[in-house]
Amino acid sequence: MDVVLGIDLGTSYFKAAVVNRSGALLGLGRSAVPVGDTSGGTWEVEIDRFWHSIKTIIDEACARGGVKPFDICGVSYASQANSFLMLDADYKPLTPIILWPDNRGLKNDNELNGLWVDKEYPDITGMSFKGSEFAIAKVRWFQKKMPELWSGVRHFMTISDYLAFKLTDKPIGDSGTASLLGIYNLRDSRWWGKALSALNIPESYLSQTSRPGTVAGITASFASEYLGLISGTPFSLGGLDHHIAALGAGAGQISGLSESTGTVLAFYQSPISFKPDQLSCLGPSITDGEYYRLSFNDNGGRGVEWYRSNFAEEYSLPELDNMAAGISPGSDGLIALPEVFRERDLSRFVNVKASHTHGHYFRAIMESTAVSLSSLINRACPDDENLRILATGGGAGSRIWLRVKAMVTGSDLITSSSSEPAAYGAAMLASVAAGWFESSKDAAQSWVNIKEIFTPGKNSRKELEKWLVEYQKAVKKYE
């Protein structure tokens, strides 16, 4: 049986999906990202543990789908950004994979600060974002704190570059994840020489980039010997997970807008022209000359995971979902300030009463996230009403959360037939590489359908209006 493979290199989980020609997701493999001890602020994945996880999820997906790795006839991926490793001249890793939450990024570096205030920065890179989460901030840390290690570095690869390199034996990568490094000339689709010179990063250290969806090669010996794929299997470059998830959920087919509630909250628009602003970032679409816009907020799905882990560990997330579903809009006055996980206790909740249950706290977090999403939407689409927005990320699995988002934002929230849109979107790109479709748009038209639409509901919206006023007052008072 012919299938294609989509790999999702997420921040919390690695996933693999095998999909057949009709678009049926036959099997899904899933593994928590094997990050080591983070108590000291380092977020690292050892190389052998990374590949063990990748092999595990592929084997699990194939086993669940009733196929073998050698049945796979196309491969692609969706990926987190700003997670990386460094290698020597022989492409041997000198570091583990360093994930983007790692806190070793230099915060007061003259060269970095000079780059970020450069007037050309947003017009060249398509974004104005900056911060210690950027891979280049951590590279600067290695240059200054571990010069002996840096002296042996000859290659820098993002986590998706490394996947592509090992599968194809070619130093290649996609311009989507590259564009979030802050050193990529998005307008001209090449590395930004001025930034590389300022940061002492030779261009020869970096991967050769192409647009997401480019069929860039075929699998080589490692993919065959370690993962069981047939050598010569077509490989397509993927892209940023938010972008590929939007494709997998039906962006361009059902709507050009999507939201992702994962570790962080993201809002996606496509297609748009190249017009950088101060509050979002641009990235390359599949089609030449087209771009997408992404805006982010830290008040995402991390809040519900934090609450369950610290205060309701005896319950599963679905059980807490059911409790929240039984609570009326406004959570009986309980307000969760943005990013409740900033504190170890419940001090970021306002109007706490002894009668408040787990359901109240859980729903309050959902409502807080929905307000943050509404802010992203209003900023990106200030003149639009009654929007249709595709829901992706882990939050899309919660029907009560989708209802809350619809009520708070006043928009329709839409789930599609793909239950794992990032891995599914990667499989769509793999299907083009395999020759099943001419384009990812053709794949979407054949594979993706609307599953359910969550509407605002006029009565529910009215119930929330008073609460929204109180919420904004609380944020203004306590933030």
C-alpha positions, 0 to 999 in steps of 0.5 A: 500500500502506498503512503506518504509520511508527514513529520511534525517537529513540535515543541512539546511532541514529535509526531508522524502521520502516514496518509494514503492516496485518498487522504485518510490518516491511517496511523499516527505516532507520537512521542514527547520531545525528549528534552533533558533536565531544564531546571538550570534553564538549558533545553537540550535534546541529545542527538541519539535520543532525537533519532530514537524518537523519530524512529519510534514515531515512524514505526508507531505510525506505520504499525497503527496504519498497517503499513511498513516504512518501505511503503512510504513513497514521499516525505516532508515535515513541519517544524518549530523554529530557532531550535538548532545544533552546531556541527564540525567540518565532517558534519559531526554534531558538536552540541545537542539540539538546543531548543528555542526556550533555552535561556542561554541567549545573550541579552545585552550583546552589542552586535545583536542589539545593533542588528535589531535596531538597524532600520533595514532589519524589518524590511529585510527579514520581514519581522521586528521580533527580537529576544534571547529565544532567537538561535543567533542569541545563543550562537553569540553565547557560544562564541563568547562563553565557549570559544574553543567549541565555536572554533571547531564549528563549520555548520549551523543547522536548525532542527529541520535542516538537520532532519533534511540533511540526515534524510537526504545527505544534502545540507538543505533547509526551507526558507520558512524556518530560516526566516525566523532566525533574524539573519535571512533576507526574506525579500530576496530569498537568501541569507543576509550578508550584513547580519552574518558579517556582524555576528561572525557567522560565515555563510558557508556554515548555513544550509541552502534554502528553498521555499516550503514545498520544494521537492529538494532531493531523495532519501539516502542511506541513513533513511534506509539503514536506520528508519527503514525507508527505501533509498530514493524516496522523494523528499519535500522541504516543509516549513514552519509548523504554524504555516504547515498546520494551516495548510493541513487544516485547509488554508486557501481551501476553506479560509485564509485565516487560522489560529494555533493554540499550542505552547504559544498562541499564533494567528495566521493570514495568507496570502498577503503582500510583503509589508512588514510591521512592528507586531508580526512576522512574514514568511514565504508561502508555497507559491512564489511571490506570496507570503503569510503573516504570523502574530504571536502571544505567549498566553497560549495552551501552556496555561491549561497544562500548567494548571493540570500539572500543578493543581489537578494532576489526578485528572486528564485534560479531557476530564478538566475540559468536561468540568469547564463545559459545565461552567457558565460564561465568565466563570462565575466572576473568576478571572485568569490574568494572561500567562498564569504560569508565570507564578507557581501559585494561583496568584494570577487569578482574580476574584477567587472564591472558595466555591470555585472548582477546577472547572472554574479555573480551567474555563477562566484560563480558556477565556483569558487565552480567547481574549488574547486571540481576539487581540491578535485578530483585531490587530491583524483584521481591524476592519473585518467582522464575522471572520471564518478562522481555522483552528489548529494546535492542541487547543483545537481538540477541545470543543469547549475551548473552541466555543469560548473562542468563538464567543469571545472573538465573535468569529466562526472557529472551524475544525477540518477533517485533519485531526493532526493538521501539522503532520497532515499538512506535511503529508500533503507536501509529501504527496506532491513529492510522490507525484500524487498531486500537482500542487499542495492546493490540489491535495487540499481540494481532494483531502480536506473538508470541514468537520465542525463550525463553532459560531459566536451565538448572539445570546452567549456573546451578550452574557460575556460583554459585562465579563469582558469589561471586568476582565480588561479592568483586572488586567489593567489593575494587576498587570 
